[in-house]
């Protein structure tokens, strides 16, 4: 690493420290939101370890609004953390489960 590279690294570090200081409340809020999201997804994975479930069933079991569960399920599906497992008996809602052999 050259002297110029070290100076650039110091400047970036100083700039990031200033930004963190300026946005401390926003950063703390986002960290709290991320932690809450991680806890919700962990609870969803636990609930899906048994049989496949629908979004309304998961929402009722976890005490989380259906729209929040749907948002998490959509994100988890996007990244392969859950998969569709067909439709419920009324053909009204998709069933979701953990992928086979997945480490979710």
Gaussian input, Z-matrix of N, CA and C with variables (Angstrom, degrees):
# hf/3-21g

backbone

0 1
 N
 C     1     B1
 C     2     B2     1     A1
 N     3     B3     2     A2     1     D1
 C     4     B4     3     A3     2     D2
 C     5     B5     4     A4     3     D3
 N     6     B6     5     A5     4     D4
 C     7     B7     6     A6     5     D5
 C     8     B8     7     A7     6     D6
 N     9     B9     8     A8     7     D7
 C    10    B10     9     A9     8     D8
 C    11    B11    10    A10     9     D9
 N    12    B12    11    A11    10    D10
 C    13    B13    12    A12    11    D11
 C    14    B14    13    A13    12    D12
 N    15    B15    14    A14    13    D13
 C    16    B16    15    A15    14    D14
 C    17    B17    16    A16    15    D15
 N    18    B18    17    A17    16    D16
 C    19    B19    18    A18    17    D17
 C    20    B20    19    A19    18    D18
 N    21    B21    20    A20    19    D19
 C    22    B22    21    A21    20    D20
 C    23    B23    22    A22    21    D21
 N    24    B24    23    A23    22    D22
 C    25    B25    24    A24    23    D23
 C    26    B26    25    A25    24    D24
 N    27    B27    26    A26    25    D25
 C    28    B28    27    A27    26    D26
 C    29    B29    28    A28    27    D27
 N    30    B30    29    A29    28    D28
 C    31    B31    30    A30    29    D29
 C    32    B32    31    A31    30    D30
 N    33    B33    32    A32    31    D31
 C    34    B34    33    A33    32    D32
 C    35    B35    34    A34    33    D33
 N    36    B36    35    A35    34    D34
 C    37    B37    36    A36    35    D35
 C    38    B38    37    A37    36    D36
 N    39    B39    38    A38    37    D37
 C    40    B40    39    A39    38    D38
 C    41    B41    40    A40    39    D39
 N    42    B42    41    A41    40    D40
 C    43    B43    42    A42    41    D41
 C    44    B44    43    A43    42    D42
 N    45    B45    44    A44    43    D43
 C    46    B46    45    A45    44    D44
 C    47    B47    46    A46    45    D45
 N    48    B48    47    A47    46    D46
 C    49    B49    48    A48    47    D47
 C    50    B50    49    A49    48    D48
 N    51    B51    50    A50    49    D49
 C    52    B52    51    A51    50    D50
 C    53    B53    52    A52    51    D51
 N    54    B54    53    A53    52    D52
 C    55    B55    54    A54    53    D53
 C    56    B56    55    A55    54    D54
 N    57    B57    56    A56    55    D55
 C    58    B58    57    A57    56    D56
 C    59    B59    58    A58    57    D57
 N    60    B60    59    A59    58    D58
 C    61    B61    60    A60    59    D59
 C    62    B62    61    A61    60    D60
 N    63    B63    62    A62    61    D61
 C    64    B64    63    A63    62    D62
 C    65    B65    64    A64    63    D63
 N    66    B66    65    A65    64    D64
 C    67    B67    66    A66    65    D65
 C    68    B68    67    A67    66    D66
 N    69    B69    68    A68    67    D67
 C    70    B70    69    A69    68    D68
 C    71    B71    70    A70    69    D69
 N    72    B72    71    A71    70    D70
 C    73    B73    72    A72    71    D71
 C    74    B74    73    A73    72    D72
 N    75    B75    74    A74    73    D73
 C    76    B76    75    A75    74    D74
 C    77    B77    76    A76    75    D75
 N    78    B78    77    A77    76    D76
 C    79    B79    78    A78    77    D77
 C    80    B80    79    A79    78    D78
 N    81    B81    80    A80    79    D79
 C    82    B82    81    A81    80    D80
 C    83    B83    82    A82    81    D81
 N    84    B84    83    A83    82    D82
 C    85    B85    84    A84    83    D83
 C    86    B86    85    A85    84    D84
 N    87    B87    86    A86    85    D85
 C    88    B88    87    A87    86    D86
 C    89    B89    88    A88    87    D87
 N    90    B90    89    A89    88    D88
 C    91    B91    90    A90    89    D89
 C    92    B92    91    A91    90    D90
 N    93    B93    92    A92    91    D91
 C    94    B94    93    A93    92    D92
 C    95    B95    94    A94    93    D93
 N    96    B96    95    A95    94    D94
 C    97    B97    96    A96    95    D95
 C    98    B98    97    A97    96    D96
 N    99    B99    98    A98    97    D97
 C   100   B100    99    A99    98    D98
 C   101   B101   100   A100    99    D99
 N   102   B102   101   A101   100   D100
 C   103   B103   102   A102   101   D101
 C   104   B104   103   A103   102   D102
 N   105   B105   104   A104   103   D103
 C   106   B106   105   A105   104   D104
 C   107   B107   106   A106   105   D105
 N   108   B108   107   A107   106   D106
 C   109   B109   108   A108   107   D107
 C   110   B110   109   A109   108   D108
 N   111   B111   110   A110   109   D109
 C   112   B112   111   A111   110   D110
 C   113   B113   112   A112   111   D111
 N   114   B114   113   A113   112   D112
 C   115   B115   114   A114   113   D113
 C   116   B116   115   A115   114   D114
 N   117   B117   116   A116   115   D115
 C   118   B118   117   A117   116   D116
 C   119   B119   118   A118   117   D117
 N   120   B120   119   A119   118   D118
 C   121   B121   120   A120   119   D119
 C   122   B122   121   A121   120   D120
 N   123   B123   122   A122   121   D121
 C   124   B124   123   A123   122   D122
 C   125   B125   124   A124   123   D123
 N   126   B126   125   A125   124   D124
 C   127   B127   126   A126   125   D125
 C   128   B128   127   A127   126   D126
 N   129   B129   128   A128   127   D127
 C   130   B130   129   A129   128   D128
 C   131   B131   130   A130   129   D129
 N   132   B132   131   A131   130   D130
 C   133   B133   132   A132   131   D131
 C   134   B134   133   A133   132   D132
 N   135   B135   134   A134   133   D133
 C   136   B136   135   A135   134   D134
 C   137   B137   136   A136   135   D135
 N   138   B138   137   A137   136   D136
 C   139   B139   138   A138   137   D137
 C   140   B140   139   A139   138   D138
 N   141   B141   140   A140   139   D139
 C   142   B142   141   A141   140   D140
 C   143   B143   142   A142   141   D141
 N   144   B144   143   A143   142   D142
 C   145   B145   144   A144   143   D143
 C   146   B146   145   A145   144   D144
 N   147   B147   146   A146   145   D145
 C   148   B148   147   A147   146   D146
 C   149   B149   148   A148   147   D147
 N   150   B150   149   A149   148   D148
 C   151   B151   150   A150   149   D149
 C   152   B152   151   A151   150   D150
 N   153   B153   152   A152   151   D151
 C   154   B154   153   A153   152   D152
 C   155   B155   154   A154   153   D153
 N   156   B156   155   A155   154   D154
 C   157   B157   156   A156   155   D155
 C   158   B158   157   A157   156   D156
 N   159   B159   158   A158   157   D157
 C   160   B160   159   A159   158   D158
 C   161   B161   160   A160   159   D159
 N   162   B162   161   A161   160   D160
 C   163   B163   162   A162   161   D161
 C   164   B164   163   A163   162   D162
 N   165   B165   164   A164   163   D163
 C   166   B166   165   A165   164   D164
 C   167   B167   166   A166   165   D165
 N   168   B168   167   A167   166   D166
 C   169   B169   168   A168   167   D167
 C   170   B170   169   A169   168   D168
 N   171   B171   170   A170   169   D169
 C   172   B172   171   A171   170   D170
 C   173   B173   172   A172   171   D171
 N   174   B174   173   A173   172   D172
 C   175   B175   174   A174   173   D173
 C   176   B176   175   A175   174   D174
 N   177   B177   176   A176   175   D175
 C   178   B178   177   A177   176   D176
 C   179   B179   178   A178   177   D177
 N   180   B180   179   A179   178   D178
 C   181   B181   180   A180   179   D179
 C   182   B182   181   A181   180   D180
 N   183   B183   182   A182   181   D181
 C   184   B184   183   A183   182   D182
 C   185   B185   184   A184   183   D183
 N   186   B186   185   A185   184   D184
 C   187   B187   186   A186   185   D185
 C   188   B188   187   A187   186   D186
 N   189   B189   188   A188   187   D187
 C   190   B190   189   A189   188   D188
 C   191   B191   190   A190   189   D189
 N   192   B192   191   A191   190   D190
 C   193   B193   192   A192   191   D191
 C   194   B194   193   A193   192   D192
 N   195   B195   194   A194   193   D193
 C   196   B196   195   A195   194   D194
 C   197   B197   196   A196   195   D195
 N   198   B198   197   A197   196   D196
 C   199   B199   198   A198   197   D197
 C   200   B200   199   A199   198   D198
 N   201   B201   200   A200   199   D199
 C   202   B202   201   A201   200   D200
 C   203   B203   202   A202   201   D201
 N   204   B204   203   A203   202   D202
 C   205   B205   204   A204   203   D203
 C   206   B206   205   A205   204   D204
 N   207   B207   206   A206   205   D205
 C   208   B208   207   A207   206   D206
 C   209   B209   208   A208   207   D207
 N   210   B210   209   A209   208   D208
 C   211   B211   210   A210   209   D209
 C   212   B212   211   A211   210   D210
 N   213   B213   212   A212   211   D211
 C   214   B214   213   A213   212   D212
 C   215   B215   214   A214   213   D213
 N   216   B216   215   A215   214   D214
 C   217   B217   216   A216   215   D215
 C   218   B218   217   A217   216   D216
 N   219   B219   218   A218   217   D217
 C   220   B220   219   A219   218   D218
 C   221   B221   220   A220   219   D219
 N   222   B222   221   A221   220   D220
 C   223   B223   222   A222   221   D221
 C   224   B224   223   A223   222   D222
 N   225   B225   224   A224   223   D223
 C   226   B226   225   A225   224   D224
 C   227   B227   226   A226   225   D225
 N   228   B228   227   A227   226   D226
 C   229   B229   228   A228   227   D227
 C   230   B230   229   A229   228   D228
 N   231   B231   230   A230   229   D229
 C   232   B232   231   A231   230   D230
 C   233   B233   232   A232   231   D231
 N   234   B234   233   A233   232   D232
 C   235   B235   234   A234   233   D233
 C   236   B236   235   A235   234   D234
 N   237   B237   236   A236   235   D235
 C   238   B238   237   A237   236   D236
 C   239   B239   238   A238   237   D237
 N   240   B240   239   A239   238   D238
 C   241   B241   240   A240   239   D239
 C   242   B242   241   A241   240   D240
 N   243   B243   242   A242   241   D241
 C   244   B244   243   A243   242   D242
 C   245   B245   244   A244   243   D243
 N   246   B246   245   A245   244   D244
 C   247   B247   246   A246   245   D245
 C   248   B248   247   A247   246   D246
 N   249   B249   248   A248   247   D247
 C   250   B250   249   A249   248   D248
 C   251   B251   250   A250   249   D249
 N   252   B252   251   A251   250   D250
 C   253   B253   252   A252   251   D251
 C   254   B254   253   A253   252   D252
 N   255   B255   254   A254   253   D253
 C   256   B256   255   A255   254   D254
 C   257   B257   256   A256   255   D255
 N   258   B258   257   A257   256   D256
 C   259   B259   258   A258   257   D257
 C   260   B260   259   A259   258   D258
 N   261   B261   260   A260   259   D259
 C   262   B262   261   A261   260   D260
 C   263   B263   262   A262   261   D261
 N   264   B264   263   A263   262   D262
 C   265   B265   264   A264   263   D263
 C   266   B266   265   A265   264   D264
 N   267   B267   266   A266   265   D265
 C   268   B268   267   A267   266   D266
 C   269   B269   268   A268   267   D267
 N   270   B270   269   A269   268   D268
 C   271   B271   270   A270   269   D269
 C   272   B272   271   A271   270   D270
 N   273   B273   272   A272   271   D271
 C   274   B274   273   A273   272   D272
 C   275   B275   274   A274   273   D273
 N   276   B276   275   A275   274   D274
 C   277   B277   276   A276   275   D275
 C   278   B278   277   A277   276   D276
 N   279   B279   278   A278   277   D277
 C   280   B280   279   A279   278   D278
 C   281   B281   280   A280   279   D279
 N   282   B282   281   A281   280   D280
 C   283   B283   282   A282   281   D281
 C   284   B284   283   A283   282   D282
 N   285   B285   284   A284   283   D283
 C   286   B286   285   A285   284   D284
 C   287   B287   286   A286   285   D285
 N   288   B288   287   A287   286   D286
 C   289   B289   288   A288   287   D287
 C   290   B290   289   A289   288   D288
 N   291   B291   290   A290   289   D289
 C   292   B292   291   A291   290   D290
 C   293   B293   292   A292   291   D291
 N   294   B294   293   A293   292   D292
 C   295   B295   294   A294   293   D293
 C   296   B296   295   A295   294   D294
 N   297   B297   296   A296   295   D295
 C   298   B298   297   A297   296   D296
 C   299   B299   298   A298   297   D297
 N   300   B300   299   A299   298   D298
 C   301   B301   300   A300   299   D299
 C   302   B302   301   A301   300   D300
 N   303   B303   302   A302   301   D301
 C   304   B304   303   A303   302   D302
 C   305   B305   304   A304   303   D303
 N   306   B306   305   A305   304   D304
 C   307   B307   306   A306   305   D305
 C   308   B308   307   A307   306   D306
 N   309   B309   308   A308   307   D307
 C   310   B310   309   A309   308   D308
 C   311   B311   310   A310   309   D309

   B1=1.4507
   B2=1.5296
   B3=1.2996
   B4=1.4618
   B5=1.5265
   B6=1.3156
   B7=1.4561
   B8=1.5260
   B9=1.3249
   B10=1.4592
   B11=1.5416
   B12=1.3450
   B13=1.4668
   B14=1.5303
   B15=1.3145
   B16=1.4651
   B17=1.5221
   B18=1.3220
   B19=1.4661
   B20=1.5270
   B21=1.3328
   B22=1.4700
   B23=1.5274
   B24=1.3142
   B25=1.4696
   B26=1.5247
   B27=1.3122
   B28=1.4659
   B29=1.5259
   B30=1.3332
   B31=1.4630
   B32=1.5424
   B33=1.3233
   B34=1.4729
   B35=1.5279
   B36=1.3111
   B37=1.4662
   B38=1.5231
   B39=1.3210
   B40=1.4602
   B41=1.5260
   B42=1.3411
   B43=1.4567
   B44=1.5344
   B45=1.3288
   B46=1.4685
   B47=1.5351
   B48=1.3114
   B49=1.4627
   B50=1.5245
   B51=1.3273
   B52=1.4702
   B53=1.5312
   B54=1.3351
   B55=1.4682
   B56=1.5256
   B57=1.3426
   B58=1.4689
   B59=1.5234
   B60=1.3296
   B61=1.4551
   B62=1.5245
   B63=1.3295
   B64=1.4632
   B65=1.5269
   B66=1.2941
   B67=1.4684
   B68=1.5261
   B69=1.3054
   B70=1.4627
   B71=1.5318
   B72=1.3310
   B73=1.4687
   B74=1.5274
   B75=1.3202
   B76=1.4568
   B77=1.5353
   B78=1.3201
   B79=1.4620
   B80=1.5288
   B81=1.3293
   B82=1.4637
   B83=1.5246
   B84=1.3280
   B85=1.4609
   B86=1.5151
   B87=1.3276
   B88=1.4619
   B89=1.5270
   B90=1.3133
   B91=1.4602
   B92=1.5283
   B93=1.3274
   B94=1.4611
   B95=1.5266
   B96=1.3302
   B97=1.4692
   B98=1.5228
   B99=1.3202
   B100=1.4591
   B101=1.5274
   B102=1.3260
   B103=1.4564
   B104=1.5314
   B105=1.3290
   B106=1.4592
   B107=1.5331
   B108=1.3270
   B109=1.4588
   B110=1.5227
   B111=1.3160
   B112=1.4535
   B113=1.5294
   B114=1.3176
   B115=1.4640
   B116=1.5350
   B117=1.3339
   B118=1.4584
   B119=1.5186
   B120=1.3160
   B121=1.4682
   B122=1.5193
   B123=1.3092
   B124=1.4670
   B125=1.5314
   B126=1.3314
   B127=1.4624
   B128=1.5268
   B129=1.3205
   B130=1.4667
   B131=1.5262
   B132=1.3196
   B133=1.4677
   B134=1.5240
   B135=1.3360
   B136=1.4745
   B137=1.5185
   B138=1.3377
   B139=1.4599
   B140=1.5269
   B141=1.3229
   B142=1.4576
   B143=1.5259
   B144=1.3241
   B145=1.4538
   B146=1.5257
   B147=1.3084
   B148=1.4577
   B149=1.5130
   B150=1.2982
   B151=1.4627
   B152=1.5222
   B153=1.3390
   B154=1.4685
   B155=1.5277
   B156=1.3197
   B157=1.4672
   B158=1.5210
   B159=1.3188
   B160=1.4619
   B161=1.5259
   B162=1.3135
   B163=1.4650
   B164=1.5291
   B165=1.3629
   B166=1.4651
   B167=1.5387
   B168=1.3322
   B169=1.4702
   B170=1.5230
   B171=1.3259
   B172=1.4656
   B173=1.5237
   B174=1.3283
   B175=1.4613
   B176=1.5201
   B177=1.3225
   B178=1.4647
   B179=1.5270
   B180=1.3181
   B181=1.4645
   B182=1.5208
   B183=1.3328
   B184=1.4652
   B185=1.5240
   B186=1.3360
   B187=1.4608
   B188=1.5181
   B189=1.3215
   B190=1.4661
   B191=1.5289
   B192=1.3328
   B193=1.4694
   B194=1.5330
   B195=1.3387
   B196=1.4625
   B197=1.5239
   B198=1.3326
   B199=1.4583
   B200=1.5274
   B201=1.3349
   B202=1.4666
   B203=1.5285
   B204=1.3380
   B205=1.4665
   B206=1.5219
   B207=1.3293
   B208=1.4631
   B209=1.5232
   B210=1.3209
   B211=1.4633
   B212=1.5290
   B213=1.3458
   B214=1.4662
   B215=1.5219
   B216=1.3269
   B217=1.4628
   B218=1.5297
   B219=1.3261
   B220=1.4670
   B221=1.5299
   B222=1.3109
   B223=1.4656
   B224=1.5273
   B225=1.3198
   B226=1.4617
   B227=1.5316
   B228=1.3238
   B229=1.4612
   B230=1.5273
   B231=1.3185
   B232=1.4573
   B233=1.5252
   B234=1.3211
   B235=1.4623
   B236=1.5239
   B237=1.3456
   B238=1.4599
   B239=1.5130
   B240=1.3358
   B241=1.4607
   B242=1.5225
   B243=1.3334
   B244=1.4652
   B245=1.5238
   B246=1.3329
   B247=1.4598
   B248=1.5205
   B249=1.3312
   B250=1.4612
   B251=1.5188
   B252=1.3404
   B253=1.4629
   B254=1.5263
   B255=1.3219
   B256=1.4561
   B257=1.5158
   B258=1.3448
   B259=1.4583
   B260=1.5225
   B261=1.3306
   B262=1.4611
   B263=1.5306
   B264=1.3337
   B265=1.4789
   B266=1.5227
   B267=1.3206
   B268=1.4639
   B269=1.5292
   B270=1.3255
   B271=1.4575
   B272=1.5316
   B273=1.3162
   B274=1.4590
   B275=1.5337
   B276=1.3335
   B277=1.4648
   B278=1.5263
   B279=1.3243
   B280=1.4583
   B281=1.5199
   B282=1.3088
   B283=1.4590
   B284=1.5249
   B285=1.3113
   B286=1.4516
   B287=1.5199
   B288=1.3195
   B289=1.4467
   B290=1.5319
   B291=1.3094
   B292=1.4566
   B293=1.5199
   B294=1.3128
   B295=1.4734
   B296=1.5192
   B297=1.3351
   B298=1.4629
   B299=1.5162
   B300=1.3156
   B301=1.4583
   B302=1.5196
   B303=1.3404
   B304=1.4673
   B305=1.5067
   B306=1.3164
   B307=1.4614
   B308=1.5145
   B309=1.3300
   B310=1.4567
   B311=1.4693
   A1=107.84
   A2=115.85
   A3=120.07
   A4=110.48
   A5=114.19
   A6=120.27
   A7=110.72
   A8=116.86
   A9=121.93
   A10=110.44
   A11=116.33
   A12=120.72
   A13=111.08
   A14=115.98
   A15=120.07
   A16=110.88
   A17=116.29
   A18=120.77
   A19=110.39
   A20=117.28
   A21=121.00
   A22=110.95
   A23=116.06
   A24=120.33
   A25=110.37
   A26=118.17
   A27=122.01
   A28=111.29
   A29=116.30
   A30=120.70
   A31=110.14
   A32=116.58
   A33=120.05
   A34=110.73
   A35=115.75
   A36=120.33
   A37=110.69
   A38=116.95
   A39=121.35
   A40=110.33
   A41=116.49
   A42=120.96
   A43=110.62
   A44=117.53
   A45=121.01
   A46=110.73
   A47=117.67
   A48=120.78
   A49=110.40
   A50=116.87
   A51=120.43
   A52=110.88
   A53=116.41
   A54=119.68
   A55=111.56
   A56=116.09
   A57=119.54
   A58=111.30
   A59=115.58
   A60=120.31
   A61=110.99
   A62=116.46
   A63=120.87
   A64=112.10
   A65=115.89
   A66=120.92
   A67=112.59
   A68=117.48
   A69=122.68
   A70=112.38
   A71=116.89
   A72=119.79
   A73=111.43
   A74=116.33
   A75=120.21
   A76=110.60
   A77=116.35
   A78=121.16
   A79=110.09
   A80=116.93
   A81=120.06
   A82=111.02
   A83=116.46
   A84=120.52
   A85=112.19
   A86=115.86
   A87=119.83
   A88=111.20
   A89=117.61
   A90=120.43
   A91=110.53
   A92=116.56
   A93=120.59
   A94=110.33
   A95=116.55
   A96=120.27
   A97=110.87
   A98=117.23
   A99=121.30
   A100=110.66
   A101=116.48
   A102=120.26
   A103=110.43
   A104=116.81
   A105=121.32
   A106=110.85
   A107=116.64
   A108=120.48
   A109=111.32
   A110=116.64
   A111=120.32
   A112=111.07
   A113=117.04
   A114=120.39
   A115=111.03
   A116=116.57
   A117=120.36
   A118=110.55
   A119=117.44
   A120=120.11
   A121=111.67
   A122=116.37
   A123=119.45
   A124=109.68
   A125=116.95
   A126=120.98
   A127=110.73
   A128=117.45
   A129=120.58
   A130=111.14
   A131=117.42
   A132=120.04
   A133=111.11
   A134=116.55
   A135=119.69
   A136=110.86
   A137=116.56
   A138=121.08
   A139=111.40
   A140=116.99
   A141=120.80
   A142=113.21
   A143=118.26
   A144=120.32
   A145=112.28
   A146=116.94
   A147=119.86
   A148=110.32
   A149=115.60
   A150=120.27
   A151=110.52
   A152=117.03
   A153=120.23
   A154=110.79
   A155=115.88
   A156=120.61
   A157=110.67
   A158=114.81
   A159=121.79
   A160=109.49
   A161=115.43
   A162=120.43
   A163=110.72
   A164=119.78
   A165=118.62
   A166=112.99
   A167=116.69
   A168=119.38
   A169=111.07
   A170=116.40
   A171=120.18
   A172=110.85
   A173=116.11
   A174=120.31
   A175=110.83
   A176=116.56
   A177=120.61
   A178=110.65
   A179=116.83
   A180=121.01
   A181=112.42
   A182=116.13
   A183=120.23
   A184=113.52
   A185=116.59
   A186=119.04
   A187=112.59
   A188=115.27
   A189=122.12
   A190=106.99
   A191=119.03
   A192=119.97
   A193=111.71
   A194=115.44
   A195=120.43
   A196=112.66
   A197=117.22
   A198=118.40
   A199=112.05
   A200=117.10
   A201=120.12
   A202=110.60
   A203=116.33
   A204=120.21
   A205=109.33
   A206=117.18
   A207=120.86
   A208=110.81
   A209=117.25
   A210=121.26
   A211=110.74
   A212=116.15
   A213=120.38
   A214=111.03
   A215=116.99
   A216=120.53
   A217=110.04
   A218=117.43
   A219=120.74
   A220=110.65
   A221=116.79
   A222=120.43
   A223=110.63
   A224=116.98
   A225=120.58
   A226=110.56
   A227=117.06
   A228=121.13
   A229=110.15
   A230=116.50
   A231=121.35
   A232=111.55
   A233=116.62
   A234=121.38
   A235=113.65
   A236=116.43
   A237=120.19
   A238=115.26
   A239=117.73
   A240=121.16
   A241=112.03
   A242=117.84
   A243=122.98
   A244=107.58
   A245=114.78
   A246=120.76
   A247=108.96
   A248=115.18
   A249=119.69
   A250=108.34
   A251=115.27
   A252=120.61
   A253=110.33
   A254=116.68
   A255=120.32
   A256=111.84
   A257=114.15
   A258=121.35
   A259=109.95
   A260=115.87
   A261=119.63
   A262=109.41
   A263=116.09
   A264=120.41
   A265=112.63
   A266=118.78
   A267=122.01
   A268=112.30
   A269=117.04
   A270=122.59
   A271=111.15
   A272=115.46
   A273=120.55
   A274=112.18
   A275=116.68
   A276=121.39
   A277=110.33
   A278=114.85
   A279=119.44
   A280=109.49
   A281=115.34
   A282=122.86
   A283=107.73
   A284=116.09
   A285=121.24
   A286=109.44
   A287=115.14
   A288=121.70
   A289=109.11
   A290=116.05
   A291=120.69
   A292=108.43
   A293=118.19
   A294=119.62
   A295=110.57
   A296=116.40
   A297=120.70
   A298=109.76
   A299=115.29
   A300=119.30
   A301=113.89
   A302=116.46
   A303=119.70
   A304=111.37
   A305=115.56
   A306=120.79
   A307=110.61
   A308=116.10
   A309=118.87
   A310=108.28
   D1=127.92
   D2=-178.53
   D3=-81.08
   D4=169.47
   D5=179.00
   D6=-61.76
   D7=-39.16
   D8=179.49
   D9=-65.22
   D10=-41.66
   D11=177.88
   D12=-61.91
   D13=-41.40
   D14=179.18
   D15=-63.64
   D16=-41.00
   D17=179.29
   D18=-64.98
   D19=-42.63
   D20=177.25
   D21=-61.92
   D22=-40.83
   D23=178.92
   D24=-63.69
   D25=-42.08
   D26=177.68
   D27=-62.99
   D28=-41.21
   D29=179.54
   D30=-64.48
   D31=-43.39
   D32=178.15
   D33=-62.76
   D34=-42.67
   D35=179.76
   D36=-62.09
   D37=-42.25
   D38=179.00
   D39=-65.45
   D40=-43.61
   D41=179.25
   D42=-61.38
   D43=-43.58
   D44=179.64
   D45=-64.35
   D46=-39.34
   D47=178.01
   D48=-63.18
   D49=-40.72
   D50=178.09
   D51=-65.05
   D52=-43.48
   D53=178.80
   D54=-62.24
   D55=-43.55
   D56=177.96
   D57=-60.26
   D58=-39.96
   D59=179.65
   D60=-65.91
   D61=-43.10
   D62=-179.52
   D63=-65.68
   D64=-34.20
   D65=-174.17
   D66=-111.70
   D67=28.39
   D68=-175.47
   D69=-53.42
   D70=-47.68
   D71=-178.03
   D72=-64.65
   D73=-41.76
   D74=179.48
   D75=-64.18
   D76=-42.35
   D77=179.60
   D78=-62.73
   D79=-44.86
   D80=179.25
   D81=-62.23
   D82=-40.82
   D83=178.16
   D84=-62.97
   D85=-42.63
   D86=179.46
   D87=-68.68
   D88=-36.25
   D89=176.99
   D90=-64.26
   D91=-40.51
   D92=178.32
   D93=-65.57
   D94=-40.91
   D95=179.17
   D96=-65.15
   D97=-41.98
   D98=178.42
   D99=-62.16
   D100=-42.42
   D101=179.13
   D102=-62.38
   D103=-42.35
   D104=178.21
   D105=-62.76
   D106=-41.97
   D107=178.52
   D108=-63.31
   D109=-41.66
   D110=179.54
   D111=-64.36
   D112=-39.32
   D113=178.03
   D114=-65.79
   D115=-40.02
   D116=178.50
   D117=-64.48
   D118=-43.58
   D119=-179.96
   D120=-67.24
   D121=-35.02
   D122=176.44
   D123=-64.58
   D124=-41.87
   D125=177.55
   D126=-64.90
   D127=-38.96
   D128=177.15
   D129=-63.48
   D130=-43.64
   D131=178.21
   D132=-61.91
   D133=-40.64
   D134=177.55
   D135=-62.27
   D136=-43.86
   D137=-178.47
   D138=-66.15
   D139=-29.36
   D140=-177.97
   D141=-87.93
   D142=0.38
   D143=179.75
   D144=-70.83
   D145=-24.43
   D146=177.96
   D147=-83.87
   D148=-116.23
   D149=179.72
   D150=-92.74
   D151=159.98
   D152=177.05
   D153=-59.95
   D154=147.58
   D155=-178.00
   D156=-136.18
   D157=157.81
   D158=175.87
   D159=-88.96
   D160=166.24
   D161=176.92
   D162=-59.89
   D163=-47.57
   D164=179.26
   D165=-60.92
   D166=-37.09
   D167=178.88
   D168=-66.49
   D169=-42.16
   D170=178.10
   D171=-64.18
   D172=-41.79
   D173=179.77
   D174=-61.54
   D175=-44.07
   D176=179.80
   D177=-65.19
   D178=-42.48
   D179=-178.58
   D180=-65.19
   D181=-39.54
   D182=-176.14
   D183=-92.11
   D184=-13.46
   D185=-177.00
   D186=70.83
   D187=33.36
   D188=-178.86
   D189=-116.02
   D190=141.41
   D191=178.18
   D192=-56.21
   D193=143.87
   D194=-177.99
   D195=-56.78
   D196=-39.74
   D197=-178.24
   D198=-65.24
   D199=-31.34
   D200=176.23
   D201=-70.61
   D202=-42.54
   D203=178.57
   D204=-61.84
   D205=-44.40
   D206=179.47
   D207=-59.79
   D208=-41.95
   D209=179.06
   D210=-60.86
   D211=-45.63
   D212=179.84
   D213=-66.16
   D214=-43.24
   D215=-179.60
   D216=-62.37
   D217=-42.13
   D218=179.01
   D219=-61.40
   D220=-43.57
   D221=179.11
   D222=-67.10
   D223=-42.17
   D224=179.69
   D225=-65.62
   D226=-37.44
   D227=178.21
   D228=-65.43
   D229=-41.76
   D230=179.94
   D231=-55.76
   D232=-37.62
   D233=-177.08
   D234=-99.74
   D235=11.54
   D236=175.09
   D237=77.61
   D238=15.17
   D239=-179.81
   D240=-82.29
   D241=-21.08
   D242=172.86
   D243=-138.79
   D244=158.80
   D245=177.29
   D246=-134.21
   D247=156.63
   D248=174.74
   D249=-74.24
   D250=143.56
   D251=-179.04
   D252=-127.35
   D253=35.36
   D254=179.68
   D255=98.71
   D256=-161.28
   D257=-179.49
   D258=-115.09
   D259=159.35
   D260=177.27
   D261=-70.62
   D262=176.22
   D263=-174.74
   D264=-63.98
   D265=-24.39
   D266=178.10
   D267=-91.04
   D268=1.24
   D269=-177.54
   D270=57.27
   D271=35.41
   D272=-176.21
   D273=-106.53
   D274=-37.95
   D275=-175.61
   D276=-128.19
   D277=147.43
   D278=172.59
   D279=-72.65
   D280=146.99
   D281=172.19
   D282=-97.36
   D283=142.13
   D284=179.41
   D285=-123.96
   D286=147.41
   D287=178.35
   D288=-148.11
   D289=173.44
   D290=175.90
   D291=-79.15
   D292=149.24
   D293=179.57
   D294=-67.67
   D295=149.22
   D296=177.34
   D297=-64.13
   D298=133.29
   D299=178.60
   D300=71.23
   D301=4.14
   D302=-179.84
   D303=-75.60
   D304=157.40
   D305=179.05
   D306=-102.68
   D307=18.07
   D308=-178.91
   D309=-67.84

